[in-house]
Each structure stands twice: as C-alpha cells, then as structure tokens.
Amino acid sequence: MAKAFQKFLPMFDRVLVERLAAETVTKGGIMLPEKSQGKVLQATVVAVGPGAVNKNGEVTPISVKVGEKVLLPEYGGTKVVLEDKDYFLFRDADILGKYVD
C-alpha cells in the first residue's frame, strides 16, 4: 500500500478509485489528440471505507475490494489529488459494476 493511502481512508460507503489511462493510439496506429479521447469509465479501486451504517446501526459492507476493476458513471465523483496523482471518490452505490476474470 502506498504512503498516500496510509494517510487517506475513505469514510462510510466511499470508494477511492484511480481511473485507467485513456487510449492515445487507435488499433490502426493513429495517434488521438487529447480532445478526441473519450472519458475513461474504467478504474481500479485503491481504498474503501468501512461501509454505511443502516437504520438499525449495523454496518453494511462495501461491495468492492481494493485492487478490483470497476465501471464508473460518466459523471460524478469527487476529485482527490494525492502525491500529485488524480483519484476519484465515489459512493459504493454509484459504482455501476465490477469486472471479473
């Protein structure tokens, strides 16, 4: 675990993710300018909170684990900069799905 994540722990049902890099070259070898690159909706989970507390006071666990690849909504999330890298905070319920091997 990197030093930045030892200093930052998401609260409640929040998930900290790092978006995957955008494709800069097409399959045919054409270089894409930055403006024409689509928004990357895939990310890797780097930290998770303990979970949300329901009405009964019980903690509902997070549905993803550190290291899993997830599908994000096109909009949303809170940008967080840790050690000069961009990360995003999402609620567990905002994550659309996770990729399985």
KOLGUKOL-314145 format. One record per atom (N, C-alpha, C): residue number from 1; atom name; x, y, z. Coordinates in Angstrom, 2 decimals. Example, Ala and Ser with C-alpha at 12.3 -4.5 7.8 and 13.67 -1.06 7.14 Angstrom:
<nodes>
[node 1; N; [13.19; -5.69; 7.80]]
[node 1; CA; [12.30; -4.50; 7.80]]
[node 1; C; [13.20; -3.30; 7.80]]
[node 2; N; [12.85; -2.25; 7.08]]
[node 2; CA; [13.67; -1.06; 7.14]]
[node 2; C; [12.90; 0.03; 7.87]]
</nodes>
This chain:
<nodes>
[node 1; N; [0.85; -1.17; 0.00]]
[node 1; CA; [0.00; 0.00; 0.00]]
[node 1; C; [0.90; 1.24; 0.00]]
[node 2; N; [0.61; 2.19; -0.86]]
[node 2; CA; [1.42; 3.40; -0.97]]
[node 2; C; [1.22; 4.28; 0.26]]
[node 3; N; [2.17; 5.17; 0.48]]
[node 3; CA; [2.10; 6.07; 1.64]]
[node 3; C; [0.86; 6.94; 1.60]]
[node 4; N; [0.46; 7.38; 0.42]]
[node 4; CA; [-0.71; 8.26; 0.30]]
[node 4; C; [-1.97; 7.58; 0.83]]
[node 5; N; [-2.10; 6.29; 0.61]]
[node 5; CA; [-3.30; 5.59; 1.03]]
[node 5; C; [-3.26; 5.24; 2.51]]
[node 6; N; [-2.08; 5.21; 3.10]]
[node 6; CA; [-1.98; 5.01; 4.53]]
[node 6; C; [-2.43; 6.26; 5.26]]
[node 7; N; [-2.34; 7.41; 4.60]]
[node 7; CA; [-2.73; 8.68; 5.19]]
[node 7; C; [-4.18; 9.04; 4.86]]
[node 8; N; [-4.79; 8.36; 3.91]]
[node 8; CA; [-6.15; 8.69; 3.48]]
[node 8; C; [-7.03; 7.45; 3.51]]
[node 9; N; [-8.09; 7.49; 4.29]]
[node 9; CA; [-9.05; 6.39; 4.35]]
[node 9; C; [-10.43; 6.96; 4.08]]
[node 10; N; [-11.12; 6.48; 3.04]]
[node 10; CA; [-12.47; 6.97; 2.75]]
[node 10; C; [-13.41; 6.68; 3.91]]
[node 11; N; [-14.37; 7.56; 4.12]]
[node 11; CA; [-15.34; 7.39; 5.20]]
[node 11; C; [-16.59; 6.68; 4.69]]
[node 12; N; [-17.27; 5.99; 5.59]]
[node 12; CA; [-18.56; 5.35; 5.36]]
[node 12; C; [-18.53; 4.47; 4.10]]
[node 13; N; [-19.42; 4.75; 3.13]]
[node 13; CA; [-19.53; 3.89; 1.95]]
[node 13; C; [-18.80; 4.48; 0.74]]
[node 14; N; [-17.73; 5.22; 0.98]]
[node 14; CA; [-16.98; 5.83; -0.11]]
[node 14; C; [-15.90; 4.87; -0.62]]
[node 15; N; [-15.61; 4.99; -1.92]]
[node 15; CA; [-14.60; 4.17; -2.57]]
[node 15; C; [-13.66; 5.10; -3.33]]
[node 16; N; [-12.36; 4.97; -3.10]]
[node 16; CA; [-11.36; 5.77; -3.81]]
[node 16; C; [-10.85; 4.95; -4.98]]
[node 17; N; [-10.93; 5.53; -6.19]]
[node 17; CA; [-10.51; 4.81; -7.40]]
[node 17; C; [-9.50; 5.63; -8.19]]
[node 18; N; [-8.72; 4.94; -8.99]]
[node 18; CA; [-7.80; 5.56; -9.93]]
[node 18; C; [-8.25; 5.17; -11.32]]
[node 19; N; [-8.63; 6.17; -12.12]]
[node 19; CA; [-9.09; 5.88; -13.49]]
[node 19; C; [-7.94; 5.32; -14.32]]
[node 20; N; [-8.27; 4.40; -15.23]]
[node 20; CA; [-7.27; 3.86; -16.13]]
[node 20; C; [-6.91; 4.92; -17.16]]
[node 21; N; [-5.73; 4.82; -17.74]]
[node 21; CA; [-5.26; 5.81; -18.73]]
[node 21; C; [-6.08; 5.69; -20.01]]
[node 22; N; [-6.32; 6.84; -20.64]]
[node 22; CA; [-7.08; 6.87; -21.89]]
[node 22; C; [-6.22; 6.33; -23.03]]
[node 23; N; [-6.88; 5.72; -24.00]]
[node 23; CA; [-6.18; 5.22; -25.18]]
[node 23; C; [-5.70; 6.40; -26.00]]
[node 24; N; [-4.41; 6.41; -26.34]]
[node 24; CA; [-3.87; 7.51; -27.13]]
[node 24; C; [-3.61; 7.10; -28.58]]
[node 25; N; [-3.66; 5.80; -28.86]]
[node 25; CA; [-3.42; 5.30; -30.21]]
[node 25; C; [-4.54; 4.32; -30.54]]
[node 26; N; [-5.09; 4.44; -31.76]]
[node 26; CA; [-6.13; 3.51; -32.19]]
[node 26; C; [-5.50; 2.17; -32.55]]
[node 27; N; [-6.33; 1.15; -32.80]]
[node 27; CA; [-5.82; -0.17; -33.18]]
[node 27; C; [-5.06; -0.10; -34.50]]
[node 28; N; [-5.43; 0.88; -35.35]]
[node 28; CA; [-4.75; 1.05; -36.63]]
[node 28; C; [-3.46; 1.85; -36.52]]
[node 29; N; [-3.12; 2.36; -35.34]]
[node 29; CA; [-1.88; 3.08; -35.13]]
[node 29; C; [-1.99; 4.58; -35.24]]
[node 30; N; [-3.21; 5.12; -35.33]]
[node 30; CA; [-3.39; 6.56; -35.45]]
[node 30; C; [-3.35; 7.19; -34.06]]
[node 31; N; [-2.54; 8.24; -33.92]]
[node 31; CA; [-2.44; 8.96; -32.64]]
[node 31; C; [-3.68; 9.82; -32.45]]
[node 32; N; [-4.31; 9.74; -31.28]]
[node 32; CA; [-5.51; 10.54; -30.98]]
[node 32; C; [-5.13; 11.79; -30.22]]
[node 33; N; [-5.65; 12.96; -30.65]]
[node 33; CA; [-5.42; 14.16; -29.85]]
[node 33; C; [-6.19; 14.07; -28.53]]
[node 34; N; [-5.76; 14.83; -27.55]]
[node 34; CA; [-6.35; 14.74; -26.21]]
[node 34; C; [-7.84; 15.04; -26.21]]
[node 35; N; [-8.30; 15.98; -27.04]]
[node 35; CA; [-9.71; 16.35; -27.06]]
[node 35; C; [-10.60; 15.26; -27.63]]
[node 36; N; [-10.07; 14.41; -28.49]]
[node 36; CA; [-10.92; 13.38; -29.09]]
[node 36; C; [-10.92; 12.08; -28.29]]
[node 37; N; [-10.11; 12.01; -27.26]]
[node 37; CA; [-10.10; 10.82; -26.41]]
[node 37; C; [-11.36; 10.81; -25.56]]
[node 38; N; [-12.01; 9.67; -25.50]]
[node 38; CA; [-13.21; 9.55; -24.68]]
[node 38; C; [-12.87; 9.52; -23.20]]
[node 39; N; [-13.86; 9.81; -22.38]]
[node 39; CA; [-13.67; 9.76; -20.94]]
[node 39; C; [-13.56; 8.29; -20.52]]
[node 40; N; [-12.57; 7.99; -19.72]]
[node 40; CA; [-12.35; 6.62; -19.28]]
[node 40; C; [-13.32; 6.29; -18.16]]
[node 41; N; [-14.10; 5.23; -18.34]]
[node 41; CA; [-15.09; 4.84; -17.35]]
[node 41; C; [-14.63; 3.65; -16.50]]
[node 42; N; [-13.45; 3.14; -16.78]]
[node 42; CA; [-12.90; 2.03; -16.01]]
[node 42; C; [-11.90; 2.56; -15.01]]
[node 43; N; [-11.88; 1.93; -13.83]]
[node 43; CA; [-10.96; 2.37; -12.78]]
[node 43; C; [-10.57; 1.19; -11.90]]
[node 44; N; [-9.50; 1.38; -11.15]]
[node 44; CA; [-9.05; 0.39; -10.18]]
[node 44; C; [-9.31; 0.93; -8.78]]
[node 45; N; [-9.88; 0.11; -7.93]]
[node 45; CA; [-10.16; 0.51; -6.54]]
[node 45; C; [-8.85; 0.51; -5.77]]
[node 46; N; [-8.55; 1.64; -5.11]]
[node 46; CA; [-7.31; 1.73; -4.34]]
[node 46; C; [-7.55; 1.81; -2.83]]
[node 47; N; [-8.75; 2.21; -2.41]]
[node 47; CA; [-9.07; 2.24; -0.98]]
[node 47; C; [-10.59; 2.24; -0.81]]
[node 48; N; [-11.06; 1.63; 0.26]]
[node 48; CA; [-12.50; 1.59; 0.54]]
[node 48; C; [-12.75; 1.96; 2.00]]
[node 49; N; [-13.92; 2.55; 2.25]]
[node 49; CA; [-14.32; 2.87; 3.61]]
[node 49; C; [-14.87; 1.63; 4.30]]
[node 50; N; [-15.23; 1.74; 5.56]]
[node 50; CA; [-15.73; 0.58; 6.31]]
[node 50; C; [-17.13; 0.16; 5.92]]
[node 51; N; [-17.92; 1.07; 5.34]]
[node 51; CA; [-19.30; 0.75; 4.97]]
[node 51; C; [-20.27; 1.74; 5.58]]
[node 52; N; [-21.50; 1.74; 5.08]]
[node 52; CA; [-22.52; 2.65; 5.57]]
[node 52; C; [-23.24; 2.04; 6.76]]
[node 53; N; [-23.73; 2.90; 7.64]]
[node 53; CA; [-24.49; 2.44; 8.80]]
[node 53; C; [-25.98; 2.55; 8.46]]
[node 54; N; [-26.72; 1.44; 8.61]]
[node 54; CA; [-28.16; 1.47; 8.29]]
[node 54; C; [-28.97; 1.94; 9.51]]
[node 55; N; [-30.29; 1.92; 9.37]]
[node 55; CA; [-31.17; 2.43; 10.44]]
[node 55; C; [-31.05; 1.66; 11.74]]
[node 56; N; [-30.67; 0.38; 11.65]]
[node 56; CA; [-30.53; -0.45; 12.85]]
[node 56; C; [-29.16; -0.30; 13.51]]
[node 57; N; [-28.30; 0.54; 12.93]]
[node 57; CA; [-26.97; 0.73; 13.49]]
[node 57; C; [-25.96; -0.29; 13.03]]
[node 58; N; [-26.34; -1.14; 12.09]]
[node 58; CA; [-25.42; -2.17; 11.58]]
[node 58; C; [-24.66; -1.61; 10.38]]
[node 59; N; [-23.42; -2.03; 10.23]]
[node 59; CA; [-22.60; -1.58; 9.12]]
[node 59; C; [-22.85; -2.46; 7.90]]
[node 60; N; [-23.22; -1.83; 6.78]]
[node 60; CA; [-23.40; -2.53; 5.51]]
[node 60; C; [-22.05; -2.52; 4.79]]
[node 61; N; [-21.47; -3.68; 4.51]]
[node 61; CA; [-20.13; -3.72; 3.92]]
[node 61; C; [-20.12; -3.19; 2.48]]
[node 62; N; [-18.95; -2.76; 2.04]]
[node 62; CA; [-18.74; -2.27; 0.68]]
[node 62; C; [-18.72; -3.48; -0.27]]
[node 63; N; [-19.27; -3.28; -1.47]]
[node 63; CA; [-19.39; -4.41; -2.42]]
[node 63; C; [-18.16; -4.62; -3.28]]
[node 64; N; [-17.15; -3.75; -3.18]]
[node 64; CA; [-15.92; -3.93; -3.95]]
[node 64; C; [-14.73; -4.00; -3.00]]
[node 65; N; [-13.63; -4.55; -3.49]]
[node 65; CA; [-12.41; -4.68; -2.69]]
[node 65; C; [-11.27; -3.95; -3.38]]
[node 66; N; [-10.24; -3.64; -2.63]]
[node 66; CA; [-9.05; -2.99; -3.17]]
[node 66; C; [-8.44; -3.87; -4.25]]
[node 67; N; [-8.11; -3.26; -5.38]]
[node 67; CA; [-7.48; -3.98; -6.49]]
[node 67; C; [-8.45; -4.38; -7.58]]
[node 68; N; [-9.76; -4.35; -7.32]]
[node 68; CA; [-10.73; -4.75; -8.34]]
[node 68; C; [-10.91; -3.64; -9.37]]
[node 69; N; [-11.24; -4.04; -10.60]]
[node 69; CA; [-11.53; -3.08; -11.66]]
[node 69; C; [-13.03; -2.88; -11.72]]
[node 70; N; [-13.46; -1.60; -11.78]]
[node 70; CA; [-14.88; -1.27; -11.73]]
[node 70; C; [-15.26; -0.37; -12.90]]
[node 71; N; [-16.57; -0.32; -13.18]]
[node 71; CA; [-17.13; 0.55; -14.20]]
[node 71; C; [-17.78; 1.73; -13.49]]
[node 72; N; [-17.41; 2.94; -13.91]]
[node 72; CA; [-17.89; 4.16; -13.27]]
[node 72; C; [-18.93; 4.86; -14.13]]
[node 73; N; [-19.78; 5.67; -13.51]]
[node 73; CA; [-20.69; 6.50; -14.31]]
[node 73; C; [-19.88; 7.57; -15.05]]
[node 74; N; [-20.47; 8.09; -16.12]]
[node 74; CA; [-19.76; 9.10; -16.91]]
[node 74; C; [-19.51; 10.37; -16.12]]
[node 75; N; [-20.46; 10.74; -15.29]]
[node 75; CA; [-20.34; 11.96; -14.49]]
[node 75; C; [-20.43; 11.61; -13.02]]
[node 76; N; [-19.86; 12.45; -12.18]]
[node 76; CA; [-19.95; 12.24; -10.75]]
[node 76; C; [-18.58; 11.97; -10.15]]
[node 77; N; [-18.58; 11.75; -8.87]]
[node 77; CA; [-17.33; 11.51; -8.16]]
[node 77; C; [-16.68; 12.82; -7.74]]
[node 78; N; [-15.85; 12.73; -6.74]]
[node 78; CA; [-15.12; 13.89; -6.23]]
[node 78; C; [-13.64; 13.68; -6.50]]
[node 79; N; [-13.02; 14.65; -7.17]]
[node 79; CA; [-11.60; 14.53; -7.49]]
[node 79; C; [-10.76; 14.77; -6.25]]
[node 80; N; [-9.78; 13.89; -6.03]]
[node 80; CA; [-8.87; 14.00; -4.90]]
[node 80; C; [-7.45; 13.88; -5.46]]
[node 81; N; [-6.56; 14.78; -5.08]]
[node 81; CA; [-5.18; 14.73; -5.52]]
[node 81; C; [-4.32; 14.28; -4.35]]
[node 82; N; [-3.64; 13.14; -4.52]]
[node 82; CA; [-2.74; 12.61; -3.51]]
[node 82; C; [-1.38; 12.37; -4.15]]
[node 83; N; [-0.35; 12.98; -3.61]]
[node 83; CA; [1.01; 12.84; -4.14]]
[node 83; C; [1.05; 13.09; -5.64]]
[node 84; N; [0.42; 14.17; -6.09]]
[node 84; CA; [0.41; 14.61; -7.49]]
[node 84; C; [-0.27; 13.64; -8.45]]
[node 85; N; [-1.11; 12.76; -7.96]]
[node 85; CA; [-1.89; 11.86; -8.82]]
[node 85; C; [-3.37; 12.12; -8.57]]
[node 86; N; [-4.16; 12.01; -9.63]]
[node 86; CA; [-5.60; 12.25; -9.53]]
[node 86; C; [-6.33; 10.96; -9.20]]
[node 87; N; [-7.17; 11.02; -8.19]]
[node 87; CA; [-8.03; 9.91; -7.79]]
[node 87; C; [-9.45; 10.46; -7.69]]
[node 88; N; [-10.43; 9.57; -7.61]]
[node 88; CA; [-11.81; 9.99; -7.51]]
[node 88; C; [-12.52; 9.21; -6.42]]
[node 89; N; [-13.36; 9.91; -5.66]]
[node 89; CA; [-14.17; 9.29; -4.61]]
[node 89; C; [-15.59; 9.10; -5.12]]
[node 90; N; [-16.10; 7.90; -5.01]]
[node 90; CA; [-17.48; 7.58; -5.38]]
[node 90; C; [-18.15; 6.88; -4.21]]
[node 91; N; [-19.46; 7.01; -4.12]]
[node 91; CA; [-20.21; 6.19; -3.18]]
[node 91; C; [-20.27; 4.78; -3.74]]
[node 92; N; [-20.36; 3.81; -2.87]]
[node 92; CA; [-20.45; 2.42; -3.29]]
[node 92; C; [-21.63; 2.21; -4.24]]
[node 93; N; [-22.76; 2.84; -3.97]]
[node 93; CA; [-23.95; 2.67; -4.80]]
[node 93; C; [-23.82; 3.32; -6.17]]
[node 94; N; [-22.88; 4.26; -6.34]]
[node 94; CA; [-22.69; 4.92; -7.63]]
[node 94; C; [-21.88; 4.07; -8.61]]
[node 95; N; [-21.14; 3.11; -8.12]]
[node 95; CA; [-20.34; 2.25; -9.00]]
[node 95; C; [-21.29; 1.32; -9.75]]
[node 96; N; [-21.16; 1.32; -11.08]]
[node 96; CA; [-22.11; 0.59; -11.93]]
[node 96; C; [-21.87; -0.92; -11.94]]
[node 97; N; [-20.66; -1.34; -11.79]]
[node 97; CA; [-20.37; -2.77; -11.82]]
[node 97; C; [-18.90; -3.01; -11.64]]
[node 98; N; [-18.52; -4.29; -11.54]]
[node 98; CA; [-17.10; -4.63; -11.44]]
[node 98; C; [-16.78; -5.73; -12.45]]
[node 99; N; [-15.55; -5.73; -12.91]]
[node 99; CA; [-15.11; -6.70; -13.89]]
[node 99; C; [-14.58; -7.94; -13.16]]
[node 100; N; [-14.95; -9.10; -13.67]]
[node 100; CA; [-14.47; -10.36; -13.09]]
[node 100; C; [-13.61; -11.06; -14.10]]
[node 101; N; [-12.62; -11.79; -13.61]]
[node 101; CA; [-11.69; -12.51; -14.52]]
[node 101; C; [-12.27; -13.82; -14.96]]
</nodes>
